[in-house]
């Protein structure tokens, strides 16, 4: 089983093809990166994998879970590091962590 398996992933914004049929398979323990110029579709791809936006076509399996109909369940098993600081200054680091985890259905005690 692959850790991440993507087939035929597509995303279109109006008349612009942001992602044009990505096929990708990652084995457990592998390290990978998405590289490309601005506008290549890297952020759209990550946003589809993490369930922030819906693909127009294709499948995304993470640990065997179909991410598209099971967004909450799949998001509970993955983490991302954003390129922007999304922390609230008035919250402690732990409070920010709990807040972000709650967005993925993870309770504070977990």
Long-range contacts (C-beta under 8 A, 24 or more apart in sequence): 1-28, 1-63, 1-64, 2-26, 2-27, 2-28, 2-61, 3-27, 3-28, 3-29, 3-30, 3-62, 3-63, 4-49, 4-60, 4-61, 4-62, 5-59, 5-60, 5-61, 6-49, 6-58, 6-59, 6-60, 6-61, 7-58, 7-59, 8-57, 8-58, 8-59, 9-45, 9-48, 9-55, 9-57, 9-58, 9-59, 9-60, 10-55, 10-56, 10-57, 10-58, 11-41, 11-44, 11-45, 11-48, 11-53, 11-55, 11-56, 12-56, 18-44, 19-44, 19-45, 19-48, 19-55, 21-57, 21-58, 22-58, 46-80, 49-78, 50-75, 50-78, 50-80, 51-75, 72-104, 72-105, 75-104, 75-105, 76-104, 76-105, 76-106
